[in-house]
Amino acid sequence: MYELLTVITGVGDSAAMLPAGAGLMLWLVINGMRRDAVLLFAVLGAGAAVVLATKLAFLGWGLGIPALRFAGISGHAMLACSIMPIAAYFISRRAGVRTRIAAALLGFAVGVAIGISRVALSAHSWSEIVAGCALGGLVALVYLRFAWLPLRAAFNWWPIIGAGATVLIVALAGVRAPSEHLIVQMALHLSRHDEPYARPGPVGAAASGS
């Protein structure tokens, strides 16, 4: 079970999700939808900035919600719950409206499953996962609401196939991005503290994971 949870949680790692997001942006650029590519970059960047701010606030200054064991929004949950629904919508975009909505909801459900795996592995508390899923869902909703995505545009599969293959390889190989370490170092630099704030309890140690 632990190995399965590790693979599931690995899908949401930034080492997998960032290349997946880049693949979606490349697909948009190749098909002449540069405005949508910029929009995708903007909304994902905004979501990542919110996650980073909450993590820096806790690690550098201890700003969190102790009663909820909240020490920063889960980056795994945010990325998975934003990119997975958008990718599912892309793939099903030539189908009917109901099918596209169902595909996006299925993608969101996958993101939620990744979030749950983070709790099962004691990398995050429930409050951090709920916040991450909610933020990721909002990012996906905003993008799909304002994206153009013409249904008759040419469909080049290679960027999406490449992104999907990258996600699987990274998850199965157990590759992890050094994001947690970098965030800790950034928090220490900004706060001028020698050690990051650590919360008591079974979840995490100095950092909450990504």
N, C-alpha and C positions, 0 to 999 in steps of 0.2 A: 504493500500500500504506500509506503514511504517513497519508493521509487516512482510510482505513478504520480503521486502528488508533486514530486520534484519536477517531473516532465511537464505537468500541467502548469505549475507556477513558472517554469522556464519559458513558456510561450509568452507570458506577460512581461518578461524581462526587457529592459530597454535595448539590449543587444539583439533581440528579435523584433520588437515592435518598431523601433526607429527605422531599420531597413524596410520593414513592411510599409510604414508610412511613406518612406522615400519612394518605394515602388509605385504606390498609388499616385504620388505627385508626378512621377515620371510618366505614368500612363496618361495623366491629364495633359501634360505638356506635349507628348507625342501626338495626341489626338486634337491638338489645337485649343485646348481649354486652359490657357494660362491663367485666366482670372480665377478659375476654380482651384488651380494649383496654389496660387497665392493665398486664397481663402483657407484652404486646408492647412497650409503652413501657419497661417495666422492663428486659427482656432486651436490647433495642436500646441503651438507655442504658448498661447495664453493659458491653456490648461496646465502645461508643464511649469509655467512660471508660478501659478498658484500653488502647485505641489511643492516646488522648490522653496517658496516663501514660508510655507508652514513648517517645513523641515528645518530650515535655517533658524526660524523663530524658536523652535524647541531646542535644537542642538546648541545654539549659541547663547540663548538667553533663558531657556527653560520655560518658554511660553507655550503652554498646552492646556489640556483639560484633564486634570488628574482623575476626576470622578468617572470619566469615560475612558480613561487610559488612552487619551488622544495625544499623540506626539508628532503628528504630521500625516497628511493625506497620502494614501498608498499610491505610489507611481505605477506599480504593476496594474492595479485596478483601474486607474484613470486611463492609462494607455490602451489597455485591452478593451475597456468599455467604450472607448471612442473610435479606435481604429477598426475593431472587428465589425461593428454595425455598418460602418462606411464601406468596408471592403465587401461585405455581404450584399449591400445595396448595389455597389458597382457591378458585381458579378450577375445579379438578377435584374439589372436595370431595363432589359428589353422585355421583361415579363409584365404582367398586369400590376396595377397599383397594390392590390392586396398581397400579391406574391412578394413585391419589393418590400412592403412593410413587414411581412412575416420574416423575410430574410434578415432585415435589419434587427428585428427583435431577437431572432435566433443568434445573431452575432453578439448582441448585448448579453444574452444568456450565457454565451461562452465566456464573455468578459467577467460576468458575475461568478462563474465557476472558477475562474482563475483567482478572483478575489478570495473566494472561500478557501481555496488551497493555501493562500497566504496565512489565513487564520489557523488552519489545520496544522501548518508547519510552525506555528508560534512566531511568525515573522511580523504580524500585525494584530491589532485589536479589531473587534467588530466595528467600532466607531470609525476607525481609519479606513476600513474597507468600504463601509457604507458611503463615507464621504468621497472616496475615490470612484466608486461606481456611479454615484450621483453626478460628480463633476464630469466623468467620461461620457455619461449619457447626455449631459447638457452640451458638451462639445460636439458630439455626433449629431444631436438634434439641430443645433445652430447651423452646422455645416450643411446638412441635408435640406434645411429650410431655405437657405440662401444660394446653394449651388445651382448651376445651370444644368449640367449633365444632359445634353440633348440625346434623346433616345436613338436617333439615327446616325450618330457619329460612328466612325470606324472603330472597330474593337481590336486592339492589339493585345494579345494575351501575354506576351513575354514579360513585361514588367511585373504583372501580377503573379505569373507563374514563378518568376525569380524571387519575388518577395515571399510567396508562400513556401518555397523550398528553403529559403533562408530561415524562416521561422521554425520549420521542422528540424532542420539541421542544428540550429542553435539550441532548441529545446532538448533534443535527444542527446546532444553532445555535452549538455550541462554548461554551456558557455555563459558567463555572467559578465555584464558590463561593470566597470569600476565606479559606477555612479555613486554608490553609498560612501565610498572612501572620499571621493572628490567633494561631496556635499559636506561631509564632516570637516574636511580641511578648509573649505570655504567658510563654514560657520565659525571655526576657530580663528581664522584670519579676520573676519569682520568683527567678531565680538572681543578679540584680543584675549581670549581665555586659553589656558593651557590644556584643558580637558573639556570634551563635550558634555552637556547635561545627559544624565542617564536616568531612566525611570525604573522604579522598582517593579517587580512582578515578572511573570514568566515570558512576556513578550519582549524579545530583543535584549540588547544590552545598552550600549551607548547610543546606537542609532536604531531607528524603527524598521530598517530595511527599505527597499524602494517599491 
